[in-house]
Amino acid sequence: MGKRQVKFNNLVPATKVTKELQNAFLKVLDSGNYILSKNVLEFEEKFAKYLGAKYCIGVGNGLEAIQISLMSLGIGKDDEVITTPISAVATTLAILAVGAIPVFVDTKDDGLINEGLIEKAITKATKAILPVHLYGNSVNLEKIQAICKQYNLYLVEDAAQAHGSSFTGKKLGTFGDLGCFSFYPTKNLGALGDGGAIVTNNKKNADVCREIRDYGQNKKYHHVRFALNSRLDEIQAALLYIKLKSLDSQNNQRRRLAIRYISHLSNIPSLKIVKADNLNNANFHLFVIRAKKRDKLMGYLKRSGVQTFIHFPKIIPDQPFLKPEYGNLSLPNARKFVKEILSLPLYPEMIIDEVDYTSKLIKNFYEPKN
Ligand SMILES: Cc1ncc(COP(=O)(O)O)c(C=O)c1O
């Protein structure tokens, strides 16, 4: 097998889309309106419609989407929020940003929060559950919604990796009191900079989130609450509006490539593929395997020209700034998971040949043919 280079991702849009993005950018430039104007409104409407939600509020990034959501529910000092130890650190940072306490619940073999362990973590101080649809795979919303109902808890979904994924035919982000998205460039719907959104079906939640993202004003220079400045800007909104048009086809392309990986890799005893039970529900934000001798495999792939990453190399409570307080928590599954996972290259424009090459290398690593 001749050596080649397989990139993990490629964020440069296809040429056809680039022209459209350039035109949209120039239109905003010429408009003279750069903050909370027509393009943000149009994108919010389009994204809400795409998801099947009533309201969308464009914000600065995914972390602040969660922070603002929690603020809008009145969650603050000493309240407890149940969440997962495996996510981008932003999920926990948002909880800490409102003064609340993250309560970490161990994960299952697929890296998603173990809904069977949530009830044990509920106390009098618990106000909300903040699960993460890791890699675009849905948590068990049926069970989590039932727990929220029984214990009168809010549900805030971290759908930052789950644009276009669904559960029982309904889009993720629309199950909770609020759903939070990031448009960080690597996401399935990525901006050309930072961006985020909150979706909800509740008008009051939507109004409060709108106020919080914009200095707490409900009309100009009339500030009714403590707030942030976290506004999706006009340029990113205009670009996202265009990119949203191809989200489904790009997710389908990711799925096709993932299915190809699965066909190559599913019979290797030394690895397990982390995937949704129903592949049609997932957006394949990342293609993740659990691999024996993970670090050696990663090194071998790197030497063979294939770029891989680990999402995420440490559970959040073991990050240096949290370790003194949370490092002793018993989270055996999550800690084992992060030692074994490896994210393989996957992006819509990737070619099948690259999937085949990467898969062959992995097979060769575990079953060398000399
Ligand atoms: C699961 C999850 N939550 C939250 C975030 C935070 O998003 P952002 O980087 O836009 O603040 C990310 C993105 O990295 C994420 O993957």
The ligand as an SDF file (V2000), in Angstrom:
LIG
                    3D

 16 16  0  0  0  0  0  0  0  0999 V2000
  -20.8680   19.1050   22.9460 C   0  0  0  0  0  0  0  0  0  0  0  0
  -20.4250   20.5360   22.8680 C   0  0  0  0  0  0  0  0  0  0  0  0
  -20.9670   21.4470   23.6940 N   0  0  0  0  0  0  0  0  0  0  0  0
  -20.6190   22.7420   23.6540 C   0  0  0  0  0  0  0  0  0  0  0  0
  -19.6900   23.1950   22.7590 C   0  0  0  0  0  0  0  0  0  0  0  0
  -19.2880   24.6290   22.7980 C   0  0  0  0  0  0  0  0  0  0  0  0
  -19.4600   25.3040   21.6190 O   0  0  0  0  0  0  0  0  0  0  0  0
  -18.5850   26.6050   21.2800 P   0  0  0  0  0  0  0  0  0  0  0  0
  -17.2030   26.1560   20.9810 O   0  0  0  0  0  0  0  0  0  0  0  0
  -19.2870   27.2080   20.1160 O   0  0  0  0  0  0  0  0  0  0  0  0
  -18.6380   27.4950   22.4840 O   0  0  0  0  0  0  0  0  0  0  0  0
  -19.1080   22.2870   21.8510 C   0  0  0  0  0  0  0  0  0  0  0  0
  -18.1350   22.7310   20.8360 C   0  0  0  0  0  0  0  0  0  0  0  0
  -16.9760   22.6110   20.9400 O   0  0  0  0  0  0  0  0  0  0  0  0
  -19.4740   20.9230   21.9160 C   0  0  0  0  0  0  0  0  0  0  0  0
  -18.9370   20.0130   21.0990 O   0  0  0  0  0  0  0  0  0  0  0  0
  1  2  1  0
  2  3  1  0
  2 15  2  0
  3  4  2  0
  4  5  1  0
  5  6  1  0
  5 12  2  0
  6  7  1  0
  7  8  1  0
  8  9  2  0
  8 10  1  0
  8 11  1  0
 12 13  1  0
 12 15  1  0
 13 14  2  0
 15 16  1  0
M  END
$$$$
